[in-house]
Amino acid sequence: MAILGVSVWLGAKAATIKSELQAATALLPTLKDQIAAEDAAAAAKTVGSLVEHTSLARSAASDPLWKATSALPWIGPNLQAASDITTAADDVARLGAVPLVKVYQSLDWKALTPTSEGMDLAPLKAAAPNVQTAAHAVRESAQRLKRIDATTLLPEIAGPLVSARDELSSLSEGLESAADVANLAPSMLGSDTPREYLLLIQNNAESRTTGGIPGALAVLSLDKGKLSLRSQTSAGALGAFVPPVTIDEEQKAIYSARVGKFMQDVNLTPDFATTASTAQTMWEQKTGERLDGVLSIDPVALSFLLEATGPVTITDPLVQKIGGELPSELNSKNVVRTLLSDAYASIEDPNLQDVYFAGAAKEIFSAVSAGKSDPKGLIDAISKGIDEHRILLWSAAGGEQSTISKYSLGGLVSGSSVSPTQFGVYFNDGTGAKMDYWTKRTVQVVKDCTRDGYREVTVRVTSTNTAPADAATSLPKYVTGGGMFGVPAGTVQTNVVAYGPVQSDIDTVVKDGEKITFAAQRHSQRAVGTTTIRLAPGESTSLEFNFGHIVQHAEPEILVTPTTQAVKDVIKGSQKSSCE
């Protein structure tokens, strides 16, 4: 009889736990909608209800009889796991959601949008401790659930446990990012003292591993969130650096000393920390200014910003004169073609092309700084640019850079921001011209199998020169190169660089079905293979980089040089196959 009573009591507690957690879960979509609608009052009320439900679930799992039964074999671990889930849910609600909603209520998001008067960064700075508290609570809860062995539990408990663990892991990553932003952004935007960053405007028409040649340069000044550009110039104007700026021997062996000799070549390497620190040193040597960091952006990312700000008009009389027949109004639809193609047909002098390029960028940054975009649109534009690796950032301050390096924004080839099974495919122009506007590419994993305990992965890179058949005569000489560097006019030459995961090997490279010679090297313990292709107008070729001795087991992740194409059109879905 006693056993029956205990069973009924535990059953009642289990029903309470289940119903209260289900009720809490049902509130989450409503909470997301309220936050999206910027209804802070309603969100706060929903969080209050959320806490009520998770508290009741936790209280049921804290019942003395429930706890005592948790010590018994077989059923005990299941009850303890249920208790841990309720504790995690309640901690996330009370210590995570509550302080986050308070932050949400305290921030005026419109005040965080750049204006001609700057930004009010004080509320964001004040919010940082609450965001960090929430991130800590969720992180601890996630780690608590990770310590539970789900394989020993009943399916009714294991299923919710795995689901809760996955959700918390994802939430934890998001909150860690939010905490880092709240901690770093105010100071990097000049809340305490003005900041100045070297702005590299990459030109995807002449490819470099991180996007394109940094032809146009400027200094981006930030003072309490107020943006301004000064000291606009070109990479060519800085000349050659003799002796070259020092880079590490691994990268010098792969990319040559040119990385440290010419500003145009600082991003031959895909490691943005190397690119940025080298560029900063070059700028300091030429100007005497030691800047606070380096920011990189390309025309496609500028088009994202224009989606948020709306069209801009070229107002500088000199830039208008240089542009001639080019559009006086730049928008998200025409800016890439204008800057990376039409400008070369209209402006013959390369130096004036850089002036026009920088002038257009200045107008876009001016629109951003004048507050011509809504906060959500601007955040979405910047996030998209970061996700596609078109916006990169480096800080000269060690603590700040340590935080940036945790994210793709830092553009590193090693460290915590790099997926264990990341494969990188990068392009460096070998034409000495602007033919990459006409080059279309796809990258795909076409083999992923296991042999003798090690994975083998093949990455296929397909390139096509879409320039017109008469490109040698119909395109400007500055675009084709005019055969100046030994590449026939209209033909595009590219150095293709492929990176495998740490400890992997690159076994062979196959071009259009035939094995070819290639340079095999290493960078930060990652296998690196380099080869060169040359394509006349209308020609295509496929390279297959065959990687072996791969010890990592996660799904392959592909990272590519940002081009004028949408990333989704470049990276194709992986194919599975058996080892032959």
N, C-alpha and C positions, 0 to 999 in steps of 0.2 A: 504493500500500500504506500509506504514511504517513497519507494522508487517511482511509483506512478505519480505521486505528488510532485516530486522533484522534476520529473519529465514534463509535467504540465506547466510547472513554473518556468522552466528553461524555455519551453516552447513559446510561452507568452512573451518572455523577454526577447527571444529571437524574432518573433513577429513584430515587436516594437522596433527593434533595431532595423529590420528590413523596411518597414513602412516609413520610418523617419528618414532613413538614408535615401529611399526612393523619393520622398517628398522634397528633400534637399536637392537631389539631382534634378528634379523637375523644375526647380527655380532657376537653374543655370541659364537656359536659353533666354528666359525673361530678363535676367540680369545683363546678359550680353546685349540684348536689344536696347535696354535702357541706357547702357553706356554708349552704344552706337548713336542713340538719339540725343546724347548729351543731357539726359534727365537725371541729374545728380541726386535730387530729392527722392525720386522713385527708386533709384539704385540703392540708396541708403536704407530705405524701408525694406527692400527685398533682402538685403544682406542681414538685416535684423531678423527676418523670418528664417533665413538660412541658418543663423546661429541657434535659433530656438530648436530647429529640427536636429541639428548635429549634437546639441547639448543633451537632448532627450535620448538620442541613440547612444551617446557616450555614457549617460547615467545608467541606462539599461545594461550596458556591458560592464559596468562597474559594480553591479549587484554582488553582494557577498557570496551567494550561492553560485552565481556564474563564475566568479573568480575561483572558488574552491574547486568547482568541476573542471576548470581549466588545467588543474594539476594532474588530472587523471590521464592514463594512456589512451590512445586512439582518438577519443572525442575531445580530449583536452586541447591539443594543438589547434584544432579547428575553432574552438571557442576563443582561445587566446588570439588567433589570427583575426577573428571577428572584432575582438576588443581593440586590437592594434589599428584596424581599419577605421573604427569609430573615433579613436583618439586622433588619428591622422586627419580625418574629415573635420573634427571639431577644432583642431589646432589651425588648420587651413582657413576655416571660416572665421574664427576669433582673432587669430594672430596674423592672418594673411588678408582676407577679404575686408575686414573692418578697417584696418589702417589704410588699405589701398583706396577704399571709398572716401575716407577722410581726405586723402591726398587729392582725389578726383574732385571733391567738393571745393577744395581750397585753391585749385589752379584755374586761372583764367586762360584758356587755351589760346584765345585770340591775342593775348598779351605776349604769348611765346612766339608769335609770328613776327619776323623782321619788319620793321617800319623805318621811316626816315629818322625817327627818334630813337631807334634801337629796340631792345626787348627788356621787359621787366623780368629779370632772371632770379630775383630774390625768392619768390614763391617756390620755384623749382629747386633752388638751393636748400630751402627750408624743408622741402618734401623728402629730400634724400634719406634722412634717418628712418622715416616711416616705410619707405620703399625697401630699404635694406633690412628692416625688421621683418617685413612680409616675406622677403626673399629667403631670409634665414629660417623662418617658420616652415615654409613649404619645402625647403631643402632638407631640413631635419626630418620632416614627415616622410618625404620620399625615401630617404636613407633607411628609416625605420622599417618601411614596408619592403625594401629591397633585401633586408636581412632575413625575411621569412622564406622558408623553402616551400614553394607552392606545390611541389611534386608530392608532398606527404599529406596534402589536405584533400578533403572531399571536394568534388567538382563544384558543389553549391557555394563553397567558400573560396576555392582556388580561382574560379572565374572572376568574381568581383575583385579579388585581391590583385590579379594580374591587370585587370582593367584600371583599377585605382592607381596601381604603380605606374602604368604607362601615362595616365593623365597627369599625375603629379610630376613625373619626370619632365614632361613637355612644359607644364606650368612653371616648374622650377627654372628651366632654361630661360623662359620668357622673362621671369621676374629678376633673374640674375642680370639679364641684359638691361632691363629697366633700371635696376639699382645702379649699374655702372654708368648708364646715361645720365641719371639724376646726379650722380657724384661728379662726373667728368665735364658734362656739357657747360655748366655755368662758367667754370674757370677757363675752358678752352674757347668760349665765346666772349671772353674779356670782361667777366663780371667784376673781377678785382683789379686787374691791370690789363691794359690793351694787349692784344695778341696780333702777331703778324705771321702769315704763312706764305710760302712760295706756292703759287698756283701753276701747275703744269696742265696745259690744255692739250690733250692728246689728239692727234690727227689720224683717224683710222684708215685714211687713204694710203698711208705708208705704215704698214704694220710693225708693231713692236709687241713683245710678249704680253704686256699689260694693256694693250689697246692700239696705240699708235705713237708715232714720233711726237715728242713734246715740243712742237715748233713754236708755239706762242707761250709766253711766260708773263706773269704779273705777280704783284704782292697783294694778297688779300688781307686787309686790316679789319680787325674786329674789336670794337670798344663798347662794352655793355650791350652786345648783340647788334650793334650798328655795323653794317657791312660797307666797305668801300675798296676800290681797286686803285693801285698806283704802280708806278715803275713798269709799265707794260713794255715788253721787248720781245725779241725772238731768241731762240736757242742759238742760232747761227751767229748772232751778234756777240755772244760770249767768246767765240773762237775756240781754239784748241787749248787744252791744259797740259803743259809740259813742265815737269813730269806729270803723268796722269795721277788723278786721285786714287789712292790705294783701295783695292777691293780684295777679298779673300782669294786664295789660290785656286780653290775649286771653281769658283765662278769665272775667274780669269781664264782658266783652261777651257771652259765651255764657250764663253762669250767674248773672249779676248780683252785686252786692256782698253779697248775702245769705250767700254762702260765708264771708265774713269777719265777718258780723254775728251769726249764730246758730250755736251748736254743733250744733243739729239739722240745719243745712244745709251743714256743712263738706264733705260728700261729695256735693253736687250735681254736682261735677266728678268724672270717673273717674280723675283723676291723684292717686293716693294720697299721693304725696310732698307735694302741695299740701294735701290734706286733713289729713295728719298734722302737718305743720309749723304749719298754722293752728290746729289743735286744741291743740297743745302751747303755742302762744303764748297762746291763750285761757285755758288752765288756769293758766299762769304769772301772767297778769294778775289772775285772780280769787283765786288761792291763794298766790301768791308762790313756788310750787314750780317749779323747772325740772327736768323729768323727762328721762330718758335716751332716750326714744323713745315710739313709739305702736304698739300692737297692736290689730288689729281682728278680730272674729269674729262669726258669726251663729248663730242657733238650729240651722240644719241642720248646721253644723260641730260644734255642741255635741252633736247626736245622734250624730255620728261618734265623738266622744270617749266617749259613753255605751256605744257598741258595745264599746269597749276596757275601760272600767271596770266595766260592769254597772250596774244601776239605782242611783239615789241617793235618799235620803229627805230631805225637807225637815225640818230639825231646829230651825231658828230659830223660837221661839214667835211672834214678830211676823209673820214670813212665813207661818207656818201659819195664823194668825188672818186675815191678809189674804186668803189663798188660799181660805178657807172650804171649799166643796165640791170644789175642784180636787183632783186626785190628790196624795196625800201622797208617792207614789213616782213619780219621773220616770225613764223609760227611753228607749232609742233610738227606740221606736215612737210614744210619746205626747208627747215633749217639744216638737216643733214645733207640733202642734195646740194643746197646752196654752198655750204662750207666745204664739202668734200668733193664736189664735182664742178658745179657751174662757176665757182670762183676762179678756177684754173683756166677756164675758157675765156673769162672776162678780164682777168688781171694777169698780165704777163710777168711782171717783176715779182720774184719770190719774196722779197722783203716787204713789198706792199701787200702781198697775199697774207703774210703774217700780221700786218697791221690791221687788215680787214677782219681776219679771224679773231684777233684780240678785241677789236672794237665791237664785234657782234657779241662776244662773250660778256663784255662789259655792260652792254645794254640789257642782257638777260639777268646778270647779277644785280643791276640797278633796279630792275622790276621786282626781283625778290626782296631786295633791301627796302623798297618803297612800300612793301606790304600789299602788293597787288594780287596775292594769292590767298585762298582760304587755308587755315591751318591743316586740315585733313588732306587737302590736295597737295600741299607742299610736302607734308610728311610722307605721303604715298609716293610722290615723285622721287624723293631722296632715298626712300627704302628700296624702290625698284632699281635705282642706279647702283645702290650698294649690293643688292641681291645679284645683279648681273655683272658685278665687279667692274663697273664703269666709274665708280667713285671710290677712291682709296685715300687713306689718311695715315700720316706718320707724325708723331710728336717727338721733339727733341728732349722732352722731359721724361726721364726714365720710368717714373711711376705711371705716368699717363700712357706711355707706349706699352708698358707691361699689360695694361688693361685693354688697349686697342688690339694688341696681338692675339687676344682671345677670340677675335671675331674676323669674319671675312673682310671687313672694312680695312684691316691691316695689310691684306694682300701678301701673306707669308707663304713659303713653301714647306715649312715645318712648324711643329708645335701643336698646341691644343686646338687651334682653329682649323687644322687640316684633318679631314676624315682619314681613318686608318687605311681605307682602300681607295684613296683618291688617285686618279690618273689625270695628269695635266697634259693638255695639247696646246702648244703655243706657236705663234707665227712671227718670224722676223723677216721683214722685206729684204730681198737681195737684189732688187732692180735698181734701187737708188732713185725711185720716182714715186708716183702716186697711183699705181695701178691696182692697189688692193681694194679700191672702191668697186672695181669690176670683178673681183674674185669672190666666188661663193663657195662655201664649205659646209660639209657635214662631218660629224664625229660620232662614232657608235662602237659600243662593245659588241663584237660579233662572235666571240668565243669566250666562255667562262666555264672551265671544267677543273677536275681534280685528278692528278696522277701521282701515285706514290706519296700521298699525304700532302702534296703541295698544289696550290692552285695555278692554273695557267690562264692568262687573259690576253685576248687579242683586241686591240683598238684599231679600228679602221678610220682613216682620214681621207675624205674625198674632196678634191679641189677642182674647180672649173673656172676658166677664164671666160667671162661673159662679154668681154669687150667686142665691139664691132669688128668685122673681118678687116676693114680698112683702118683699124685703130692707129697704125703707124703714121697715117697722114691725116686722119680725121680728128684725132685727139691732140691736144696741145703737147708740145715737146716736153714741157715740164712734167706732164702727167706720165708720158711714156718713157721718159729718160733719154729718148733720142739715141739709144745705143751707147750712151756715154760711158757706162760701166761694163761694157761687153755683153749686155743683154739686148737683143734686137728690139727695136721700137714696136710696141704693141704686145710684146711678150712679158709675162710676169714671172719673176723668180722669187722663190720663198724658201727660207730655211725653216724647216718644220722640226720642232723640238717636243719630244714626248717624255713625260715623267711617270714612273711607276711608284708603287708604295715603298715605304722604308723596307730595306733588306731584300727587295725583289731584284731580279736580274732581267735584262733585256736580251733575249736570245737571238732573234732575227728580225729583219725588216724586209717586207715583201712589197714590191712595187708592181702593180698590175699583173700579179701572178708570178713574178720572178724575184728571187732573193737578190738584194743589193747590198753593197757595203755601206756602213754607217759608222758614225763616231759614238762609241759607248763610253759613258763617263758616270760620275756620281756627284750628287749635290745633296748635302744634308742626309746622307745614307740612302737617298732615293736613286734608283736606276734612271739614267738619262740617255736617250738615243736621239741623235740629230742627223738629218739628211736634207738634201736640197732638191727641189723640183723646179722645172721650168715649163711653162705652158704658153703656147701661142693662142691667139684669139680662137675661141670655140673648143679648145682642147680641155680634156679632163684627165685626171689620174687619181688612183687610189693607193694609199700607203697602208700597210698593216704592220703595226708594232706588236711583236709577240713577247709578252712578259711571262717569266716563269719564276719558280722558287718563291711564290707568294704565300706567306704564312697567315695573313689576315683573312677573316671569313665573312666580313660584312659585305653588303651589296656594293658593287663598284659605284664610285661617284666620279663624274667627269667634270673637269674644269677646263674652259677654253679661253683663248684670247678673245676679248670682246671685239666684234667687228661691226660693220654696218647692218648686219642681219640681226633679227631677233634671236636671242639665245635659244628659244624653243625650236627655231628652224635649223639650228646648227647641231644641237645635241639630240640624237635620236635614241629611242628606247633600246635597252640591252637585249641581246639574243643569248639564249642558253644553248650549249651544245656539249657533246661528249668528246673527251680526248681521243684522238685517233691513234 
